[in-house]
Amino acid sequence: MKVPVSALLLSLLVTAAASAATAPQARTPIKPIGDCIRIDQINEWHIVDNRTATVRTGPKRYRVDLQSDCPRLGLGPAGLIFRPNPSNQSLGNSRICGEVGETVRSHQQPPCAIQSVQIIDKAEFDRLSAKARRSGSAADQPTRKP
């Protein structure tokens, strides 16, 4: 039985579209590193939904998008714990830029992979934060011992 060429092409297009829809989003980490979230300076955070958080470090405001749903984020004792990726952590870099391997979690909850981090303006921060289901005035970050 011969299959028409147009049917084969249609099948290939449908397969390509389906794989593109499930393909992971390309990463564009914040550059320069000085613009990344300094986890030791977080003074406000909001859990907007299962995949979105906002963070403020003084005058800088950020939107943090997660790779997948993280419904337990912000539950339990107050605080979010951000972890840089292993290579940056080994260099003593305590910044979150949207790179592969970065995570955020709450106390005694599993970590959630960070997909992207964006600097946002005050209006966008306020708009997103107004929808928050959980909030905190600080992020309970681990501190280094001298």
C-alpha positions in Angstrom: 0.0 0.0 0.0 1.4 3.4 -1.0 1.1 6.3 1.3 0.7 9.7 -0.5 3.6 12.1 0.0 1.3 14.7 1.3 0.2 12.4 4.1 3.8 11.7 5.0 4.6 15.5 5.1 1.5 16.2 7.2 2.6 13.5 9.6 6.1 14.9 9.9 4.8 18.4 10.5 2.4 17.2 13.2 5.2 15.3 14.9 7.6 18.3 14.7 5.0 20.6 16.1 4.2 18.3 19.0 7.9 17.9 19.9 8.4 21.7 19.7 5.5 22.2 22.1 7.1 20.0 24.7 10.7 21.1 24.1 12.3 22.8 27.1 12.4 26.6 26.9 15.8 28.0 25.9 17.7 29.6 28.7 18.9 33.2 28.7 20.7 33.7 32.1 21.0 37.3 33.3 24.2 39.0 32.3 26.3 40.6 33.8 26.4 38.5 37.0 26.0 41.7 39.0 22.4 41.9 37.9 21.6 38.4 39.2 19.7 37.8 42.4 22.0 37.9 45.4 20.5 35.4 47.8 22.1 37.1 50.8 20.2 40.3 50.0 16.6 39.0 49.4 14.2 41.0 51.6 10.9 40.2 50.0 9.4 37.3 48.1 5.9 36.3 46.8 4.6 32.9 45.4 2.4 34.0 42.5 1.4 30.5 41.4 2.8 27.0 41.2 5.4 28.1 38.6 6.1 31.8 39.3 7.6 33.8 42.2 8.7 37.4 42.6 11.8 38.4 44.6 13.1 41.8 45.7 16.6 42.6 46.7 16.6 46.3 47.7 15.7 48.3 44.5 16.0 45.3 42.2 13.0 43.2 41.4 12.8 39.8 39.7 10.4 37.3 38.2 11.5 33.7 38.8 9.9 31.0 36.6 10.1 27.3 37.5 10.5 24.4 35.2 7.4 22.6 36.5 4.7 23.0 39.0 5.9 23.4 42.5 2.7 23.5 44.7 4.5 23.2 48.1 6.7 26.2 47.5 6.4 28.6 50.4 4.7 26.1 52.8 5.9 25.4 56.3 8.1 27.8 58.2 8.5 31.1 56.4 11.3 31.3 53.9 12.5 30.3 50.5 15.9 28.7 50.1 17.7 29.4 46.8 20.6 27.3 45.7 23.0 28.3 43.0 24.1 25.6 40.5 27.0 23.4 41.7 29.7 25.1 39.6 28.8 28.5 40.9 28.3 27.3 44.5 31.9 25.8 44.4 33.2 29.2 43.4 31.4 30.8 46.3 28.9 32.6 44.0 25.7 33.1 45.9 23.7 34.5 43.0 20.7 33.1 41.0 20.8 34.1 37.3 18.5 31.5 35.6 21.3 29.0 34.8 20.9 25.2 34.6 21.0 23.5 38.1 19.6 26.4 40.1 16.8 25.5 42.6 14.5 27.0 45.1 12.7 25.2 47.9 10.9 25.7 51.2 11.9 24.1 54.5 11.6 20.3 54.4 10.2 20.5 50.9 11.7 19.1 47.7 13.7 21.5 45.5 12.1 23.1 42.4 14.3 23.7 39.4 14.5 27.3 38.2 13.8 27.8 34.5 14.5 31.5 34.2 15.0 34.8 36.1 14.1 38.2 34.7 14.6 41.7 36.0 11.2 43.4 36.1 10.1 46.9 36.9 8.2 48.0 40.1 4.9 48.1 38.3 5.2 44.5 37.0 6.5 43.3 40.4 3.5 45.0 42.2 1.1 43.5 39.7 2.4 40.0 40.0 2.9 40.2 43.8 -0.7 41.4 44.3 -1.8 37.9 43.0 0.5 36.1 45.5 -0.9 33.2 47.6 2.1 33.2 49.9 4.6 36.0 50.8 7.5 36.6 53.0 9.6 39.6 54.2 12.9 37.7 53.9 14.3 34.5 52.5 15.8 32.2 55.1 19.1 31.8 53.3 21.9 29.7 54.7 24.7 32.0 55.9 28.4 31.3 55.5 30.6 30.9 58.6 33.7 33.0 58.5 
